[in-house]
Amino acid sequence: MIKKTDFLVIGSGIAGLSYALKVAQFGKVTIITKKKIQKTNTALAQGGVASVFSKIDSFGLHIKDTLDAGDGLCNKDVATMVVKDGPKRIKELVKQGANFNKHGSGEYDFSLGQEGGHSAKRIVYAHDLTGKEIEDTLVKNVEHNENITILEDHIAVNLVTFSSSIRSGLLVTQRENICCGAYVLDNKSGEIETFYAGVTLLATGGASKVYLYTSNPDIATGDGIAMAYRAGASVANLEFVQFHPTCLYHPEAKNFLISEAVRGEGAVLIDFKGKRFMEKYSPDKELACRDVVARAIDTELKKTGADAVFLDISHKDPGFIKKRFPNIYSKCLEHGIDMTKDPIPVVPAAHYMCGGVATDLNGKTDVQRLYAVGETACTGFHGANRLASNSLLEALVYSHRAYQASIEEFKTIENKVSTTLELWDEADTTDSDEAIVVSHNWDEIRRLMWNYVGIVRSDKRLQRALRRIQNIQKEINEYYWNFKITFDLIELRNLATVAELIIESALMRKESRGLHYNIEYPEKDDQNWLQPTILKKRF
């Protein structure tokens, strides 16, 4: 049986939910989400949304900061569009019920924080739980919308596509790939269902779980990027993986981030002797961009052999710390760290993908009727390094533009409901009795990516990583075709695909820029590499 929907949204973070609420005015929407609807990267975002609301700030300054952080690879037209549209989209969130910290009684008298790379205070926040406030607001609205169906514990396996040939006389001059839905595993029943959709949106978030140490939840396995690539979409700039400088270092603190906003409020980085070190690496010290701070910490750790450096805000008023960072204060206290008195042990961890599925200004991919927004997309906004708190901003703006463009495309689809799609075929497959293959490969991928494709790279390490990932891919593909599909196998397959794409992209770029640092090419090469890295599957 084919399940039909007008709009298929894969992912339930800020990008997917914002889009779903808007297109629901024009048709039926189905949201596919791997776990519970609120289990997203968005819900974990602490810092805030960067946007211009201060009289001493300007669009020009925000655009400049974004371009500077992006190290030459930002698309200036995209940066201008996103920054200028930002305040409208944040006001839209407020109308939907989101509550941000304020300094006055006006509806938009937001308290504004400052983070690394920003030349002015422009971070709209809700204490240190901004993402949760946004996610809760959007989920509440989605759950009350009769045109939206939410399917939790469902994971997309592959996109459903077909090709349309354009002929000129006897010659095929162009072959267009068209997306018309997805095959989806219901994790509870174990059944794979075929979903037909007029328009499909990928909003599956990032892929930082490809690394051993990450700030991301377990769901961040690059599903959207991998599926889009397999379907023929272009992917771009996947070598630019942002490592957040300050993840809590504690054996029992899995994936907990210490927000950049802590440094924005005056925290300093010190080594195990209690000495500050960032002045050696940047005149901006702790407020330098993330790539600079992460590399500085990595250098200090390798130089000293220490397990962690420390983030110290204990010189600030304890009452201020508890009020401004209630979540971080509480989490640190759980692990015996009182941040009002003690420095916090921190290490860098994989955090954000600046690359992803290549899109235009409206979130459209080069596969017809397929859109990508949020961290799974590469719009040209972040370039070689994302400016802090620009991610939620981009997701809001692009989900709105994707909504506008996809509605127009939806109106042109003549046969909105198709009955000619092939159902999933599990013939000749059996239940696996070797689950150890999945867990072993998962662990091996994450370790090789951390050891060979991390903050500092070399061609020798990258080539070694490529050989190993290609061998792992062979094992996974054999497993995929011989056994029935499981949730874990889908994630492993996607993780391996994204790992290989990151490695290939890093090998292509023969320079160091932004988040990509190769010791064999330590300088930027604007003459040859002032351009995105594009990969597209060959059929």
Residue pairs with C-beta under 8 A, 6 or more apart in sequence:
1 193
1 194
1 423
2 194
2 195
2 196
2 418
2 419
2 421
2 423
3 30
3 193
3 194
3 195
3 196
4 195
4 196
4 197
4 417
5 27
5 28
5 29
5 30
5 149
5 195
5 196
5 197
5 198
6 23
6 26
6 27
6 28
6 29
6 197
6 198
6 199
6 410
6 416
7 20
7 23
7 24
7 27
7 28
7 29
7 30
7 197
7 198
7 199
7 200
7 201
7 406
7 410
8 29
8 30
8 32
8 181
8 182
8 195
8 197
8 199
8 200
8 201
9 16
9 19
9 20
9 29
9 30
9 31
9 32
9 201
9 203
10 16
10 32
10 156
10 182
10 200
10 201
10 202
10 203
10 204
10 223
10 224
11 31
11 32
11 33
11 40
11 201
11 202
11 203
11 204
11 205
11 224
11 374
11 376
12 31
12 33
12 37
12 38
12 39
12 40
12 139
12 150
12 203
13 40
13 41
13 42
13 43
13 135
13 203
13 205
13 374
13 395
14 40
14 42
14 131
14 134
14 135
14 138
14 374
14 392
14 395
14 396
14 399
15 203
15 373
15 374
15 375
15 395
15 396
15 398
15 399
16 31
16 201
16 203
16 373
16 374
16 399
17 31
17 135
17 138
17 139
17 141
17 142
18 138
18 395
18 396
18 399
18 400
18 403
19 201
19 203
19 373
19 399
19 400
19 402
19 403
20 29
20 31
20 142
20 145
20 148
21 96
21 138
21 141
21 142
21 145
21 148
22 399
22 400
22 403
23 29
23 199
23 403
23 406
23 407
23 410
24 145
24 147
24 148
25 147
26 407
26 410
27 147
27 198
27 410
28 147
28 149
29 145
29 147
29 148
29 149
30 148
30 149
30 151
30 195
30 197
31 37
31 142
31 148
31 149
31 150
31 151
32 151
32 154
32 155
32 156
32 182
32 184
32 195
33 39
33 40
33 150
33 151
33 152
33 153
33 154
34 153
34 154
34 155
34 187
34 219
34 223
34 487
35 152
35 153
35 219
36 152
36 153
37 139
37 142
37 150
37 152
38 135
38 136
38 139
39 217
39 219
40 135
40 205
40 217
40 219
41 131
41 205
41 206
41 216
41 217
41 219
41 220
41 375
42 131
42 134
42 135
42 205
42 392
42 395
43 131
43 132
43 135
44 131
44 132
44 215
44 216
44 217
44 257
45 130
45 131
45 132
45 134
45 391
45 392
46 128
46 129
46 130
46 131
46 257
46 259
46 261
46 327
46 328
47 113
47 115
47 123
47 125
47 128
47 130
47 259
47 260
47 261
47 388
47 389
48 100
48 113
48 123
48 124
48 125
48 126
48 130
48 261
48 389
48 392
49 86
49 90
49 123
49 124
49 125
49 130
49 134
49 389
49 392
49 393
49 396
50 62
50 86
50 115
50 118
50 122
50 123
50 124
50 387
50 388
50 389
50 390
50 393
51 62
51 83
51 86
51 87
51 90
51 122
51 124
51 393
52 58
52 59
52 61
52 62
52 83
52 86
52 87
52 122
53 87
53 90
53 108
53 110
53 112
53 122
53 124
54 112
54 120
54 121
54 122
56 120
57 120
57 121
57 122
59 80
59 83
59 84
61 119
61 120
62 83
62 86
62 118
62 120
62 122
63 76
63 79
63 80
63 83
64 119
65 117
65 118
65 119
65 387
66 74
66 79
66 83
66 381
66 383
66 387
66 390
67 74
67 76
67 79
67 383
68 117
68 289
69 117
69 289
69 382
69 383
69 385
69 386
69 387
70 79
70 381
70 382
70 383
70 384
70 385
70 386
70 387
70 514
71 291
71 383
71 384
71 385
71 513
71 514
71 524
72 383
72 384
72 513
72 524
72 526
72 530
73 237
73 240
73 380
73 383
73 384
73 513
73 514
73 530
73 531
73 532
74 380
74 381
74 382
74 383
75 379
75 380
75 381
75 383
77 361
78 361
78 379
78 380
78 381
79 380
79 381
81 361
81 397
82 379
82 381
82 390
82 393
82 394
82 397
82 398
83 393
85 397
85 400
86 393
86 396
86 397
89 393
89 396
89 397
89 400
90 124
90 396
91 108
92 396
92 400
93 134
93 137
93 396
94 100
94 107
94 108
96 137
96 138
96 141
97 137
97 140
97 141
98 126
98 133
98 134
98 137
99 126
99 133
100 110
100 111
100 124
100 125
100 126
100 130
100 133
101 110
101 111
101 125
101 126
101 127
102 109
102 110
102 111
103 109
103 110
103 111
110 124
111 125
112 121
112 122
112 123
112 124
113 121
113 123
113 125
113 261
113 264
113 265
114 120
114 121
114 122
114 123
114 264
114 287
115 123
115 260
115 261
115 263
115 264
115 287
115 388
115 389
116 260
116 263
116 264
116 284
116 286
116 287
116 288
116 289
116 290
116 293
116 388
117 284
117 287
117 288
117 289
117 290
117 387
117 388
118 387
118 388
118 389
123 261
123 264
123 388
123 389
124 130
125 261
126 132
126 133
126 134
127 323
127 324
127 325
127 326
127 327
128 259
128 261
128 324
128 325
128 326
128 327
128 328
129 326
129 327
130 392
131 392
134 392
142 148
142 150
143 150
151 184
151 186
153 186
153 187
153 188
154 184
154 185
154 186
154 187
155 184
155 185
155 187
155 223
155 487
155 490
155 491
156 182
156 183
156 184
156 185
156 204
156 223
156 227
157 182
157 183
157 184
157 185
157 192
157 424
157 485
157 490
158 182
158 183
158 227
158 230
158 231
159 179
159 181
159 182
159 200
159 227
159 228
159 230
159 231
159 367
159 370
160 179
160 180
160 181
160 182
160 183
160 194
160 195
160 196
160 421
161 177
161 178
161 179
161 180
161 231
161 232
161 367
162 177
162 178
162 180
163 175
163 176
163 177
163 178
164 175
164 176
164 178
164 368
165 172
165 174
165 175
165 176
166 172
166 173
166 174
166 175
166 176
167 173
176 368
177 231
177 232
177 233
177 366
177 367
177 368
178 367
178 368
178 369
179 200
179 231
179 367
179 368
179 369
179 370
180 196
180 197
180 200
180 369
180 418
180 421
181 194
181 195
181 196
181 197
181 200
181 421
182 195
182 197
182 200
182 227
183 192
183 193
183 194
183 195
183 424
184 192
184 193
184 194
184 195
185 191
185 192
185 193
185 485
185 486
185 487
185 490
186 192
186 193
187 487
190 484
190 486
192 424
192 426
192 485
193 424
194 421
194 422
194 423
194 424
196 417
196 418
196 421
197 369
198 369
198 410
198 413
198 416
199 369
199 371
199 406
199 409
199 410
199 413
200 369
200 370
200 371
201 363
201 371
201 372
201 373
201 402
201 406
202 224
202 227
202 228
202 357
202 370
202 371
202 372
202 373
202 376
202 377
203 224
203 372
203 373
203 374
203 376
203 395
203 399
204 222
204 223
204 224
204 225
204 376
205 216
205 219
205 220
205 224
205 374
205 375
205 376
206 216
206 220
206 222
206 352
206 353
206 356
206 375
206 376
207 220
207 221
207 222
207 225
207 353
207 495
207 498
207 502
208 214
208 215
208 216
208 220
208 241
208 349
208 350
208 351
208 352
208 353
209 216
209 217
209 218
209 219
209 220
209 221
209 222
209 446
209 495
210 221
210 222
210 350
210 445
210 446
210 449
210 495
210 498
210 499
210 502
211 241
211 349
211 350
211 446
211 449
211 450
211 454
212 446
212 447
212 449
212 450
213 247
213 347
213 348
213 349
213 350
213 450
214 220
214 247
214 255
214 349
214 350
214 351
215 244
215 247
215 255
215 256
215 257
215 349
215 350
215 351
216 255
216 350
216 351
217 255
221 491
221 494
221 495
221 498
222 353
222 376
222 494
222 495
222 497
222 498
223 490
223 491
223 494
224 356
224 357
224 372
224 376
225 235
225 238
225 353
225 356
225 357
225 376
225 494
225 497
225 498
225 501
226 493
226 494
226 495
226 497
226 498
227 494
228 235
228 357
228 365
228 367
228 370
228 372
228 376
229 235
229 357
229 497
229 501
229 535
229 536
229 537
230 497
230 537
231 367
231 370
232 366
232 367
232 536
232 537
232 539
233 357
233 358
233 365
233 366
233 367
233 370
233 372
233 536
234 357
234 358
234 365
234 366
234 534
234 535
234 536
235 355
235 356
235 357
235 358
235 378
235 501
235 534
235 535
235 536
236 355
236 356
236 357
236 358
236 378
236 532
236 533
236 534
236 535
237 354
237 355
237 356
237 378
237 383
237 384
237 505
237 532
237 533
238 353
238 355
238 356
238 378
238 498
238 501
238 502
238 505
238 533
238 535
239 355
239 502
239 505
239 506
239 508
239 509
239 515
239 516
239 533
240 353
240 354
240 355
240 382
240 383
240 384
240 385
240 514
240 515
240 516
241 350
241 352
241 353
241 354
241 355
241 502
241 515
242 290
242 291
242 294
242 350
242 351
242 352
242 353
242 354
242 385
242 386
242 515
243 290
243 291
243 294
243 298
243 348
243 349
243 350
243 351
243 454
243 455
243 515
244 257
244 260
244 290
244 294
244 348
244 349
244 350
244 351
244 352
245 260
245 269
245 290
245 293
245 294
245 296
245 297
245 346
245 348
246 257
246 258
246 259
246 260
246 262
246 263
246 311
246 344
246 346
246 347
246 348
247 255
247 256
247 257
247 258
247 346
247 347
247 348
247 349
247 351
248 256
248 257
248 258
248 331
248 332
248 335
248 344
248 345
248 346
249 307
249 308
249 345
249 346
249 347
250 256
250 335
250 337
250 345
252 335
253 331
253 335
255 349
256 331
257 349
257 351
258 311
258 328
258 344
258 346
259 325
259 328
260 290
260 388
260 389
261 324
261 325
262 311
262 313
262 325
262 328
263 269
263 286
263 287
263 311
264 287
265 313
265 316
265 320
265 324
266 313
266 315
266 316
267 286
267 311
267 312
267 313
267 316
268 276
268 278
268 285
268 286
268 311
268 312
268 313
269 276
269 277
269 278
269 286
269 293
269 296
269 297
269 309
269 310
269 311
269 312
269 346
270 276
270 277
270 309
270 310
270 311
270 312
270 343
271 277
271 300
271 304
271 306
271 309
271 310
272 304
272 306
272 308
272 309
272 310
274 310
274 343
276 285
277 296
277 300
277 309
278 285
278 286
278 288
278 293
278 296
279 285
280 296
281 288
281 292
281 293
281 295
281 296
281 299
282 288
282 292
282 293
282 296
284 292
286 293
288 296
289 385
289 387
289 388
290 351
290 385
290 386
290 388
291 385
291 514
291 515
291 517
294 348
294 455
295 455
295 456
295 517
297 309
297 346
297 347
297 348
298 348
298 454
298 455
298 456
300 306
300 309
301 307
301 308
301 309
301 347
307 345
307 347
308 345
308 346
308 347
309 345
309 346
309 347
310 343
310 344
310 345
310 346
311 343
311 344
311 346
312 343
312 344
313 321
313 339
313 344
314 339
314 340
314 341
314 342
314 343
318 340
318 341
321 329
321 339
321 340
322 329
322 340
325 339
328 339
329 339
329 340
332 338
332 339
332 344
333 339
337 344
337 345
348 455
350 450
352 375
352 386
352 391
353 375
353 376
354 378
354 382
354 383
354 384
354 385
354 386
354 514
354 515
355 378
355 505
355 533
356 372
356 375
356 376
356 377
356 378
357 365
357 372
357 376
357 377
357 378
358 365
358 366
358 377
358 378
358 532
358 534
359 365
359 371
359 372
359 373
359 377
359 378
359 379
359 398
361 379
361 401
362 371
362 401
362 402
362 404
362 405
363 371
363 372
363 373
363 377
363 379
363 398
363 399
363 401
363 402
363 405
363 406
364 370
364 371
364 402
364 405
365 371
365 372
369 409
369 413
371 402
371 405
371 406
373 395
373 398
373 399
373 402
374 391
374 394
374 395
374 398
374 399
375 391
375 395
377 398
378 532
379 394
379 398
380 532
381 390
381 394
382 390
382 391
382 394
383 514
384 513
384 514
384 515
384 516
385 514
385 515
410 416
426 484
426 485
429 481
429 482
429 483
429 484
430 482
430 483
430 484
431 483
431 484
432 479
432 483
432 484
432 486
432 489
434 479
435 488
437 475
437 479
438 479
438 486
438 488
438 489
438 492
439 488
441 472
441 475
441 476
441 492
441 496
442 488
442 491
442 492
442 495
444 468
444 472
445 469
445 472
445 492
445 495
445 496
445 499
446 495
448 465
448 468
448 469
448 499
449 465
449 499
449 502
451 461
452 461
452 462
452 464
452 465
453 461
453 462
453 465
453 499
453 502
453 503
453 506
455 517
456 517
456 519
457 506
457 516
457 517
457 518
457 519
458 518
458 519
458 520
459 507
459 518
459 520
462 503
462 506
462 507
463 507
465 503
466 500
466 503
466 504
466 507
469 496
469 499
469 500
469 503
470 500
472 496
473 496
473 497
473 500
476 489
476 492
476 493
476 496
477 493
479 489
480 489
480 493
483 489
501 535
504 535
505 533
505 535
506 516
506 518
508 533
509 516
509 518
509 529
509 533
510 518
510 521
510 525
510 528
510 529
511 518
511 521
511 523
511 524
511 525
511 528
511 529
512 518
512 521
512 522
512 523
512 524
513 524
513 529
